[in-house]
Amino acid sequence: MALEEKREKRPPVTPMMIEEDAALRNGSRGLPPGPWAEAPGPRPRTTERHIAVHKRLVLGFAVSILALLAVTMIAVLLSVRFEECGAAADGPPRAGGNGSLSGAARQPPGAGQPPGRPEEEARGGEATEEEEEEEEEEEEWQRRRELPPWARPRLPRHLRPLHYNLMLSAFMENFTFSGEVNVQLEVRNASRYIVLHAHRMHIEAVRVAEDKLAGGVRVARTFFYPQTQVFVVVLNRSLEVQRSYNLKIIYNALIENELLGFFRSSYVLHGERRFLGVTQFSPTHARKAFPCFDEPIYKATFKISIRHQATYLSLSNMPVETSVFEEDGWVTDHFSQTPLMSTYYLAWAVCNFTYRETVTKSGVVVRLYARPDAIRRGSGDYALNITRRLIEFYEDYFKVPYSLPKLDLLAVPKHPYAAMENWGLSVFVEQRILLDPSISSILYLLDVTMVIVHELCHQWFGDLVTPVWWEDVWLKEGFAHYFEFVGTDYLYPGWNMEKQRFLTDVLHEVMLLDGLSSSHPVSQEVQQASDIDRVFDWIAYKKGAALIRMLANFMGHSVFQMGLQDYLTIHKYGNAARNDLWNTLSKALKRVGKSVNIQEVMDQWTLQMGYPVITILGNETAENIIVISQERFVYDSDTKPKDPARGDNSYLWQIPLTIAVGNTSHISSEAIIWVSNKSEHHRIPALEDASWLLGNINQTGYFRVNYDIRNWRLLINQLTRNHEVISVSNRAGLIDDAFNLARAGYLPQNIPLEIMKYLSEEKDFLPWHAASRALYPLDKLLDRTENYNIFNEYILRQVASMYLKLGWPTNNLNKSLVQASYQHEELRREVIMLACSFGNKHCHQQAATLISDWISSNRNRIPLNVRDIVYCTGVSLMDEDVWEFIWMKFHSTTAVSEKKILLEALTCSDDRNLLNRLLNLSLNSEVVLDQDAIDVIIHVARNPHGRDLAWKFFREKWKILNARYGEALFMNSKLVSGVTEFLNTEGELREAQLSLQHQPVGQHKDEEQIAKTHLKNFIKSYEGGAAVSFSRAVETVEANVRWQRLYKEELFQWLRKSLTQ
């Protein structure tokens, strides 16, 4: 029933009665009367007179009734005019009041009713006078040929929030909360509209008052506009320019059972399920927790107060200033005021965790909060200790102190992302921060380390200096991803993360994605709110990081560091765009006597999609002259460009190509050539007949390099005779470039496999890692073909000798988590993984023996660094009892690192019934956490026995999956890619295309052509952000099918010939 209808059934009311009713309904949980509450009016006096005459009594009674009716009508009319506005989130535009906070109070959610849903608040019947006014106003905007301010994709710029005072009451017993927000507004341009974001909440009351003056500004009406997720306050008069006003809104909402906004999570301790509430506001979900100007440009200060039961504690960005305890077992924590900050990294949590703490040299208090049992076991100690060291590292590197007095790390069981960099309160999913040294591998330690390094970098890049708008999200995510490797090098100098591991984990990985025609620029236009989530993808993170690394290398690291220090100092507590960064870096170069227009160079890399392939050809007619050409690299040249008006030939980059000349025993120092044309001739001194050329030294550039066949042969011979003449980074780069150039048709299929032959003498981890990653997609293209055993045998031959040399690790190597022999242990792990994956008999026997020993003794003696390989191999080879044993261990273990690899091992089974069972269980949140379900589906899709099962499951459960992960678009995109990337037959391509339109395969004569038409229509009509992921997925499948058609037989012919030699 609508609120207005409720009011009509109430007796006449006075302001005092309303105030008393509000206090009664709110009880002890209600918000205290604000300074704007109207003063109580006098109580009406009554006079009793004795009337003896019956007629006079009747007449008096009639007059009294008439007077009472008159007073009632007046009161009702006044209540309509003066009542506070009540509306449901996403409800239709509604009539409001003048902003009085003394109207009939609604119960806060904790006092009984949860906030109403839109359908409960919608009014039926004829249009009201206010609604007619709204329609007239809409028509007026149409006559002006302008969108009204609430219908525009960005908030209007006439107001700027200066400060928020936010008071919350969290009711964990029924998962609701109530809030009061006071926003101090600065008026830039006169307007009678206040437009701010609010979504999925119930507005109780609104009031606008001019600062430092007693009177309020009359509110004509208020309404929600769901299309842009805004709440509109229409005033009776315009706000005056250069004046300050206060907007007060009282509201309530649910603590949702999802992963965004203010949501709830839970864990089990001593058999009891405990709940917590935590926030995830990035990028556009603060509006679900409080009405706000939810765009990064609107920085303001925040003063937070949280009222909760005393059995819980509350956390926010700043330390607690005071706590007020109440007799009824409730407490209110008042937090210090924040510096200027954006809404998306504001945060709070209500939980019953415990913590450990440390302090940095500069006095920053660092605490790690987690489940009491995890804290007791010391699972957070590693993260706590490296956080202290990393804050000190960043303060020294950036020459800008950490800006807050404390940093809390919060480990939660459920979260949509690995972590979120909220300023002063960073939130991590447990698997990415808790670490038990006795059962964690080097790989897990590395994962935890790099996530923490990433989030701490955001305290500077993102929190202190924030991108102006989401089109430049790479300005924070690219830097944080790049510094994952720089910061880890600080913690572990011998690991060479930035120079080596960056190549395989970032550069090679993102070039796979960016080589598709459906890619996009790293800076991409963002208009609608629905566009914002899609910019958080690997292009922003990994390509952004790769471009930053290239920039640092051609500038020189010391000059680059100096430029970053200037950038952070100039823009701290503010916003910056990419041109601000380019200008600062250009000035840094000028200070050391170099003149490079950074913006001119980098705009080509950030505003164009894709990347170039450089081709270096020897000039047969002129001595020491080479021809260097550039073109856009694409895996499937038959795919139409994303922008039809611009073919691939129109792409051009300014490329810092480093080049060196080598022979059997020596390589020259590198020289840099700036390539800016489609084709150029360059003179290379000392280029002899037996010399080879090597481009992109140490793979610092974001491009691939191809050569003429003669140069490839010389490089292969060099690797075979003395591979150490070529740097380890370039050896890995040659492997990755060769495999991908062949996959795209730039090279014969045998060249990458010939390069692989030298690996039997390779003692460094990185080239093996590059080969393993390059072989993986090729393996998935072939693993269901009838001649797969030929490919399998070839790989086993290349791996066999190194597998025998390295052997298996023993338990005593795993007593220390951080081993001095990191490179050696990672190499051993890589070779064992290849051997077991491709069916080495000894590897299979060893894995089965280790699993059997664990089952029989109930003691897990499997070396930590290969546990995931052993678990997966054992589940794949052995019977159902082993699967059930791993399933039991998954449920019983409390160590998050162990839980993760046990769950992934279950997806390795060859038994399709078990795989189907696991897929169905993955949607049960009590069994598999929401964020882990995606990994289950993807890992089943990677299993050749489960690929079609995962694809079928994905299609049948798409509505459920999209409802669960649709708003967390990064997760949704990961899922779409994961279940489709290795579909590679014509039938699967047609099914992938047709299923999206729910068309049965085989319905049409020209299925392939019609399928493409259906796909195009689907992507055009699909409103969800996953449309981009579907488009990319189908292009990937098309490229797979094209490779099968064009190159599969060529590859098998060479393999047969090679194996018989």
N, C-alpha and C positions, 0 to 999 in steps of 0.2 A: 504494500500500500504506500502510495506516495506521501511524503512528509506533509505536503499541503493538505491532503485529505485528513491526516491525523489532527492537524491543527483545527480543522473545522468542527471536530467533535469535542473539542476541549471547552471547558467553561470560560467565562471572561477571566482574563488574567491581568495582573499588574506587574510592573517590573520587579517588585519585591518577591512576588510569588514565583516568577520565572527564575530569579536568582536562587531562591530556596530550592526550587525543583532541580536546578542544575547541580547544586551541592549534593542533594539527596541522591540523584542518579549517578553522579560521579563517585560518590562516597570518598573513601580515603585515597582512591586512586585518581581522583579527578585533578585537573590542573587548577591551581589557585586562580581566583578572579584577577584578570589583568588590569592594568591602569586605565584601559579604555572602557571597562564595564560601567554601564550607566548606574547612577546613584539610585537607590531604592526610592520609590515615590511614597507618599503618605498613604496609610491604610484608610479606606473609605469608612467614615463614621456612620453608625446606625442609631436611630432614635426610636425607642419603643413608646408608643402612645396608646392609652386605653380608649377604645372607641365603643361606646355603648350602643349606638344605633346600628342596626344591621345593615342599613343601606350605605351608611358611611364606611362601614367595614368593607363591604363589597366594592364600593367605589375606590376606596384606598388600595385595596388589593389589586384591582384592575390597573390603577395608575402605576402601582409598583411593578406589575408584570410588564406593562408597556415600557417603563423606564429601564427595567432589566434587559428587555429585548433590544432597546436602543443602545444601551451600553455594550451589550454583546456584539451587535453589528459593528459598532465603532472599534471595539477591541480587535475583532477579527480583521477588519480592514487595516488597522494599524499593524497587526501582526504580519500581514502580507507585505506591508511596506517596510517594516522594521526588522522582520525576522532575519536571522543569519541565513546565508545560503546553504542549502544542503543538496548535494549532488553525488551521484555514484560515478566512479571512474569509468570512462568511456561511454557514459550515458549520453543521451541527447542533450542539446542545449537546454538549460533550465533557467527558470526565473530565480533571481536572487533577492537580496535585501539591501539595506543601506550599510551593511557591515557591522551592525550592532552585535556584540558578543553576548548580549544578555537574553537572547531568544531562548525558546524551549530547548533545553539541553538534550543531546542524544547520549545514550549510554556508550562509554568507551568499550571497545571490543572485549577488554578483560573483565568488564562488569557484566557480561552476558552475551549480547548479540554480536556476531562478527559483522564486519562491514558489509553493506549491501552490494550486490552485483548489479551491473547495468540494467538487466532485465527487471530487477526488483524496483528500480528507481524510475523506470520509464513511465511517463504519464500518458494515459489514454485520453479520449474525448476530444473536444474541439480545441483549436489553437488558442493559447492565452494571448493577452495583449502584448506581453513581453516577447513571445515567439513571433507574433506578427511584426513587431518592431525589428526583430533580428532578420526576418525575411526582407523587410524594406531596406535594412542596412546592407544585406548581401547584394540586393539589386543595385544599390547605390555604388558599391564597389565595382560591380559588373559594368555599370554605366561609365565608370572611370577607367575601365579596362585594366583594373589592378586586382590582384589577389588581396583579400583582407589579411591583416597581419597574422592572424592565427592559422591561415591556410598556406603560408609560405614555408618552404623547407627549412629555412633558418629563422631563428628568433629575430624580431625587429630590433633595431639598434638604438631605439630612443631611450632605453633604460639600461642602467648598469648596476648590478648588485655590489654593494660595498662590504656588507657584513651579514652573516646569518647567525641568529641565536636559535638553536634547535634543542628542544626538550622532548625526550622520548620516554615512554613507559612500555616496557616489554613484558608481555604476559605469556610466559613459556608454557603454562598449563594448557592453554588453548591456542597457542601459536598466533597471537594477534599482537598488535602494538598500536598505541595512540601517540600522537605527536602534536606539538605546537611549534611552528616556525615563524620567527620574526625576521624579515629581510629589510635591511636598510638599503633604499634605492636612491640612486642619483639620476636625475632627469637630464638627458642630453637634448631631446627634442620634445616639444609639447605634444601630448597625446592623452586621450581619455581611455586608452586601453592598456591594461597590464597583461602581458602574455608571457607565461612561463610554463615549464614542463611539469606535468603531473600525470601519472599513469597507474591504473589499477589501485586506486585508493578512494576513500569516501571522505569528501570535504564536509566538515561540520560547520565551520564558520569562517568568515572573511571580514577583515577590517582594514581600512587604509587611513592613515593619519599623517599629517605633516609633522615632521620632526620638530621637537622642541615647542610645539604649539598644542593647546588643549583639544582643539576641534578635530573631528574626523572629516574625511572626504567621502561624500555620499556614494555608495555603490548602487548603480542602477540595476545591474544583474550580473550573474556569473554563469559560465557554461564550460563544459569540456568539448574539445574538438579532437576526437579520437584519431583522425587521419594523420595528424602531426604530433599526437600525444601531448597536447598543451591544455592548459586551463586558462580561461580568459576572464578577467575582471573588467567589466565595463563601468566606468565612472560617470557621474552626472556632470562633471566638468573636467577639463584637461588639467593634467599635472603641469606645473610651471617649470620652465627651463632653469637649470642651475639651482633648483631646490632639492632638498632631501626629504624623502617620505619613508614611512614604515609600513610594510605590508605584513599583516598578521593572519595566519591560516591555522586553524585547528582541524585535524584530520585523523583518520584511523585506517588501518590496512591489515592484511594477513602477513605473517611470517611464512613465506611460501615454501611448499615442498618441491622446490625446483632448484636451479643452480644460479639464478641471477636476482639482482635486487637485494633485499633483506630476506635471506632464506634460512632454512633449518637443516641441520644435519644431526647425526646420532652415532653413538658407539656403545659397546657393551663392556661394562666393568663389573667383575664379580657376579656375573649372571644378570645384572641389572642394566636395562637400556637407558642411557642418559642422552639428553638433547642439548644442543647449542644453537645459537643464532649467529650468523655471520653475513657480511655484505660482500657483494661483487658488483661494483658500479660501472666498471669500464666495459664498453665505451659509453653506453647510453641508458644505464639502468639506475642511476641515482634517483631519477624521477619516479621510480617505483617505491622509494623509501621516504621521500619528502619532496614537496613542491619546490622547484629550483630552476635556475637558469643553467640547463644541463648541456652546455657547450664549453669546450676547453678555454675559449677566449675570455669567458666571464670569471676571472679570478676574483676571489673575495676572501675575507677572514671568516673563521667559523668558531663558534663557542658551543660546545656540545654538552648536554646533560642527559644521563641515562638512569632511569629509575627501574629497578629490578628486585626480585626476591633476594634476600641476603644469602641464600644458599648458592647464588651465582656471583661471578665477578664480571665487570664490564671493562672493555678496552676500547680505545679510540686512537686517533693519530697523535694526540698529545698526552702528557702525563695527567693523572688525576690531581686536581688542586685541593678539593675538599670532598668528603663523603658525609652525607647526612643520613643518619640511621633513624628509622621510625619504629614505633612500638609494635606495629603489626608484622614485623619481620621483613620489611622492605627497606631498601637503601637507595639513595640517589647520589650518583657520582658526577661531580662537576669537573670537566676537563679544562685545561688551560686553552687559551685562544691560539688558533693556528696562525702561521704566516699566510700571506696571499697564496691561494691554491685553487685549482679547478675542482669541480664536483666529482669527476670520475675517479679520483684517488682519495677522496674522503672515505673513511671506513669506521666501522665499529663491530664489536662482537660481544655476545652475552654467553658465558660458558662457565663450567666449573672445572677448568684446567688448573694445573700447577705449573711452576716455571723454575728455571735456573737462570742466573744472570752473570754477566761479566761487564767490565768497563774499559773503554778505549783510553789511549794516552791523552786524548783531548777531553775526556770526561763524559763521553756519550755512554749512557747506560743501555746495554743490550740484553734483552731477555728473550728466552725461547719458551713459549707456552705450548703445552701438549697434554694429551691424556695422562693422568697421574701415573699409570703403570709404565708408560713410555719414558717419562721423566725419571722415574725411579730406576729404570734399567740403564739410564744414561744414553738413550737413543738420540737425544738432541745435542749431546755434548760436542760432537764433531762440528755440526752446523754453527753452534754458538761460538766456538773458538775461531773458526775461519771467518765468521762475520766480523768479529773484532779486528782481525788482521786486515780484512778487505776494506773496512771503513778507513783505517789508517793508510792503506795503499791509495785509495781514491782521493783522500784529502791531499796526499802528497803529489799525486799525478796531476790532478786538476788545479791544485793550489787554491781550492775553494773549500772551506770547512763544511762538514755535514751540518745541516741547518737546524736540526731539532735537538732537544735535550735527550731524546731516547729513541731507540728503535726496537720494536717488538716483532718477533717472528712467531707466527701462529700456525701450528700444524693441525689441519682439519681433515676429517675422514673423507669428506666429499667436496669437490670443487670443480668447476668447469674447465679450468686450465691447470697447468703445472703449478703456477703461482701468480700472484698479483702484487704489484709494487706499491701498494698504498703507502703514502708518506708516513713514516713512523710506525706503521702497523702492516707489515707485509704478510700476506696470507699464502700458505703453501699447502698443497695436498700432501698428505703424510708420506707418500712414496717418494717425494722429491726433497725431503728434508730430514726425515728420521733415518738413522743408520746404526745398525748393530754391528760393531767391528768383527764379532765372532762369526757372523754368517753373511757378510756382504763382500761382493767381488770388487775388483778394481773398476770394472765397468760401471757398477752401481755407485761406487764412490765418486767416479768421474761425473756421472749424471747429476748426483746431488750437488757436487761442487759447482758445476757450471750453471745450474739453475739459481743457486744462491748468488754467484758472481753476477749473473744477468740482472736479478732483481735489485741488487745493491747499486749497480750502475744507474738504474732508473731513478734512484734518489737524487741524482744530478740530471741525467738526460730523461726528462719526462716529468718529474716532480718539481725540481727547482726551475728548470727551463722547459716549457711545455710547447708542443707544436701549436701553431695558431688554429689549425683545422686538421681534420682527419686525413686529408689528401697527403699530408706529409707525416703520417704515422711512422714511416721508416726513420724519421729523424730521431725518434726515441728507440724504436725496436731494432733498427739496424745497428745503432751504436751499442745497445745493450748486448746484442748477439755477437758483435765483433769483440767487445770487451770480455765476453765469456772466456775467450782464448787468451787474451792479454792478462786478465786477472788470474786465470789458472796457471799461466806461466810464472806469475809472481809467487804463487803458493808452491808450485812444483817446477822449478827452473829447468830441470833436466828433461821435462816431458815434451818441450818444443811444440806446444799446442798451436800457437799462431802461425808458425812457419810450416808445420806439417799436418796436424790433425784437422786444421781448418780446411784444408784442401778436400779431403774425402767427406767430411761431415757437413760442410757448408757449400763450398764452390761446386764440386761435382754434383752434389744433390740438387741444388737449385737450378743448375744448367739443364738438367733433365726436364724440369718443369717449364723453364723459360724458353726452351727450344720448341715449344708448341705454338701454333698459330693463334691459339686461344689465350695466350698469355696476356699480360697487361703491363703498362709502365709501373715503375716503382712509386712514382707520384701519379696518382690517378684522381680524376675529378670525382668529387663526392657531393651529391645534391640532396638526395632523399635520406631520411633516417635509415631506411632499409639498405642503403648502400654502405653504411659505415662499417658494419660487421665484416663485410667481405674484404675490406682492405687489410684485415689482420690475417695475412696468409704468408707462405714461405717467400713470396716475392718481396714483401715488405721486410721480413726478418732476415732472410739469408741473402737475397740479392742486395738489400740495403747494406748488410755487413760486408759483402764482397766488394761493393763499390767503395765503401769507406776504406777497406784494406788497400785497394788499388790506389786510392787518393793518398793515403798515408805513405805508400811506397814511392810514388813519383814526386811527392812533395819533400820527402825525407822525414823520418819519424820525429826528430827533435823539433822541426818547424811545425809539423802537424800538431804535436802536443802543445806547443806554444799557442797555436791558433785556437785550439779547443779551450785552453785556459782563458783566452780573451773572450771567446764566445759565451762561456758560462758566466764570466764576471759581468759582461755587458748586459746580458739578458736574464740574470737571476731574478726569481720571483715574478717573471713575466713570461711572455710568449715569443716565439721566434718561428720564422718560415725558412725554407731552404735557402733563399737568397741572402738572408742574414748570415747563414753559415758560410756561403760562398764568399761574401764580401769580407768577412773576418779572416778567412783562410788566405784570400788574395793579399790582404794587407800584411799578414804574417810572412808571406813569400817576399813581398816587396822589402820588408825589413832586412832580409838577408840577401838582397840584391838580385832576386829572381822576379821575372815579370811573366806570370801566366794568368790569363783570365779564367779563373776557376769556374765561374758561372757558365761561360761559353762552352767549356769542355764538358762539365758535368750535366748541363741541361740535356745534352744528347743522350747521356746514359740514364738519366732519371725520367725524362719525358717521352722516351721511345721504349716500346716493349722489345724484348728479345736481346740478342747479343750477336756480335759478328764472328765469322770464321775468317781468319787471316790465312791466305794461301801464299806460300813462298815458293817461287819457281826459279830455277837457274836459267840464265839467258845464254843460249847456245851460240849466239852470234857475237856477243861482247864479253870480254874477260872481266871477271870480278863484278859483274852487274847482275843484280837479281830483280825480279818483278814481284812486287807485293800488292796483292789485291784484297779487297774486303767485300763481303756480302753477308746478309742476314742468315744465320744458321737456323734451319728448320728440319725437323725429323721427317715430315711428310710434305714434300714439295707439291703434291697434288691438292693439298688442303687450301681452300680459298682463304686469302688474308682476312683477318678480323675487320680491318678497315678496307673495303673494296676500292675506295678512292686512292688508296696508297698501297701499291704492290711492294713485295719484298725488295725489289730493286731500288726503291727510293730511300731505303734506310742508309744512313751514313753516320759514322762515329769519328771522333778524334781519338785515336788509339795510341796509348804510350807503349809501343812495341819494344821490348828489350830483346836483344839478339846477341848471340855469341857464335864463334866459329871453333870447331874442335877437330881433333884427329885421334888416333888410337891411344895417345898417352897424355894429351893436354887439351884444355879448353881455354879460350881467350877470356879476358874480362868482358863484361857486358857493355853494350852501347845501346842508347835509346834512340829510336826513330819514331817521330810523331807521324802517324799515317792518317791523313784526313781526306784522301780522294779514293775513288773506286779502284784505281790502279795507279801504281807509282813505280819508277825505276830508281834503284839505289845502288851505289858503289860500295862493295864490301872488300876492304883490303885483306890480303893474305888468304884469299879463297882459292885453294888448290884443288886438284882433281880428287884427291883422297880425303878432302876435308868435308865435314858435314856442318849444316847450319842447325841451330837450335833457337827457337823463338819463345817468348814469354818466360824469361828466366825465373825459376822458382815459382812459376804460376802466380805471379802477383797481379796479373791482368785478368779482367773478366771477359775472356774470349777464348776460342779454340784456335789451334794452329794446325794447318795442313801443309804438306810438302809434296813435291813431285816424288814419284815412286823411287827414283834413284836415291834421293835423300833419305827416304824411309828405310831403304835397304842398308844404307850406311849406318843409320842409327841402330837398326836391329843388330848388325854386326858388332857395333861398339858395345851394346849391352851384353852380347854373348862373350866377347873377348875380355872386356874390362869395364863393367857397368859403373864402377865407382868414379870414373872420369866425369860422368853426368851426375848432378846432385840428386839426392834422394827425392826432393820435391819434384824435380823434372822427370825422374823415372816414373813416379806415380802419375804425373801429368801426361806423359806419353801414353801410358796404358789407358787412361781414361779417355783422352782425345781419340786414340785409335779405335777403341770399341764403339764410341758414339759416332765418329765419322763414318765407320762402316755401317752402323745401324741406319744412318740417314742416307746411305748410298754415295757418300763422297769418296769412300775407299773400298778396295776389294775386301771381301769378308775374311780372307786368310791373314791379312796384315796383323790385326790385334792378337790372333792366336799364335802367330810366329813370335811376336814380342814376348808372349807369356813364357816361351821356352827357357828364357834366361832365369826365371824365378827359382829354379832349383839351386842357384848359387846366391840368391838374394837373402841377406841376413837382416835387413831392416824391415820393420813392421809396415811402414807406410805403403810401399809398392804392393805388398801382399794385400793390404786392406783395400787399396784402389782396385786391384784385380778382382778381389772377392765381390766388391760392390758392383763392378762392371759385369761380372759373370752372372750375377743374380738375375737381372732382367732377361738376359739371353737364355739362361736356364729355364725361366718361366715361359719363354716363347716356345721352347722345344720339349718341355717335360711331358707333353701328351702326344708327341709324334711317334710314329712307329720306329723311327731310326734314332730315338733318343739315346739308346745304349752306346752308340758310336761317340756322341758328344761326351757322354758320361765317362767313357773309357779314356778319352783324350785328357780330360781334366784330372782324372785319378793318376795318370802317368806323370803329369806335371807336379802333382802334390806329393807323390809317394816318397821321393828321396828326402825332402825336407821334413816330412812327417816322421820318418825313421830317425833322422838326426836329432830332432827336438824331443820326441817322446812325450810322455804325459807328466804333468806336475804331480808332486807329492804333497801330502798334508803339511809337512813342515815349512813349505814355501808360503803357506797361507796364514801363518801365525801373525805376521805383521801385515796390516791392510795396505799401507803405503810402502811398496817395495822399491828398493833402489833399481831393480831390474824391470821396471815398468815396460820398456820397449820389448825386452825379451819375452816377458810373460804374455804381452798382448800379441806378439808374433806367434808364440806357441798356440795360443787360444785360436787365432785366425786359421792356422793350418789344421788344427784338430777339427774345427767347425767345417772346413771344406772337405776334409777326409770323411767325416761322419755323414755329411750332407750328400756326398756323391757315392757313398756305399763302400768305403774302405772296410774290408772284413775285420781287420784287427781293431779298428776304431769301434765298430759295432760290438765286437766281443767285449772290449774293455768297458764300454758303456753299460752293456747288459750285466757284466760281473759286478760293477759298482752299484747298480740298482738292486740286484739280488742280495748283495751284502747288506744294504740298508734295510731291505724288507726283513731279512732273516734275523739281523741283530738289533733292529730298531735303533741303530746308531748311524747317523749320516756322516760317512767318512769321505764323501765325494769332495774333491778340491773345489774351493769356492769359485775360482775363476772360470771353471768349466761346468758348473752345476747346471746351467740352463741348457747346455749342449747335451749333457748326459740325460737329464730329465726328458728332453724332447726325443732323443734317440731311443731311450728305453720305452717310452710310451708308444712310439712308432713301431718298434720291432716286437715287443712282448705282448702278452695276452691282456684280456680285459681286467684281470686282477691287478695289474700294475696301474692301469688307468684309475681304478677304484682306490688304490693305495694313495696315488698322487692327489686324487680328489679329497680323500680323508685328511691328508696332510695340509692341503690348502685351507680346509675349514678349521683345523686345530691350531695352526701357527698364528702367533701374534706379531711376528716380525714382518714388517711391510715389504722389505726387499725380497724375502723368501716367498711371500704370498704372490707377488707379481710374477716371478718366474715359474712357480707351480701352476698358476692359472694359464700362462702361455703354453706350458708343456702339454696341457690337456688338449690343446688344439692340434697337436702333432699326430694324433691317432690315425691309423689307416682304416679304422672301423667307422663306416658312415653313420651307423646308428648312434654311436657315442658322440660323433660330431653334431648330429642333429639334436641330440639330447642337450649338449652343451650350448648350442645356439639358443634353444628355447629357454634354458635356465638363465641365460645372460640378461634377459629382460626382467628378471626378478631382482629388484633392488636389495632385497634382504639377503640374497645369495651373492650377487655380483654388483659391486658399486657402479653407479651410473657411468662414471668416467671410464671404468674398466670394460664395460660391455662393448664399446666400440673396438677396443683392442682384440677382444675375443672374436668378433665377427671378421675383422681384418685378417687375423692370423689363420682362421679357418679358410678364408679365401686364398691365402698363400699356399695352403696345403693342396697339392693336385687332387687328392681324394675328396677334398671339401669345397673346391672352388665353385662348382655348380650349386652346391648346397647353400653356400653363403650368398651367392647371387640370387638364388630363389628366395631365401629367407629375407634378404634385403628388399626384394620387390614386394613380397607379401606383407612385410611388417613396416613398409615405408611410412605409412601414416603415423604409426606409433613412434617410430624412430624420429620422424620429422617433428612431431609434437614435443618429444623429449629434448631434442638437441637443436631444433630449428633456430632458436634465438642465439644459441652459442654456435655461430656459424662456422667457426674454425673447426669445431668438433664434427659438424655435419659434413663439411668439405673433406675432412680426413676420412670419414666413413665412405663417402661416395667414391673417392679416389681408390681407397683400399680394396673395395669389393669389385672394381672394374678394371684395374690397371693391367691385369694379366689375362683378361679375356682376349682371345686371339684368333678365333675362327670366324669364317663368313657367317655361319649360323648365329654365333654369339653376338656378332656385330648387329645383325638384323634384329635379334631379340632385344639387345640393349636399346636400339633405336625405337622399335615398335612397342616395347613394354611401357615406355614412358607415355605412350598414347593409349595404352591398354588395348593394342591391336594384336590379335592372334597371329603368330608366325605362320606364313604360308597362305595368308588370306588373299594376297594380291599376286598378279602375274609378275609385274616388275617390282618385286619386293624391295630391292636395294634402293631404287630411285624414290619410291613412295616412302620408304622408311626415313630417308633423309628429309623429305618434305614434312613428314610427321614430327621428326625431331625438331626441325626449325620452328614449326608452329608451337610445339611444346615449350621450347625455351622462350619464345616470344610471349606466350600466354602465362608462363609460370611466374607467379608473383614473388615466390620465395627466393632468398639469396642463393639457394642451392642450384639455381638454374645455371650459374656460371660453372659450378662444379660438374654438372651433368654435361655441359658443352665440352669441357676439358676432358672428361672421361671418355666421351664418344670419340673425340679426336685421337686420344691415346689408343683406343681399340682399333680405330681405322689405320693408324700407323702400324700397329702390331700385325693386322691382317695384310697390309701392303708389304711389310717385310717378309711375311711368310710366303706371299705370292712371288716376290721378286728375288729373294736372296737365300731362302732356306736350302734349296737344292745345291746352289753354289757352295754353301758352307759344308754340306754333307759330302760333296764330292772331294773337297780338299781334305776333310777329316779322314775319309776312307784312304786316300792316297798317303796321308801322313802316317796313319797307323800301320800301314803295310810296309813302310820303309824301314 
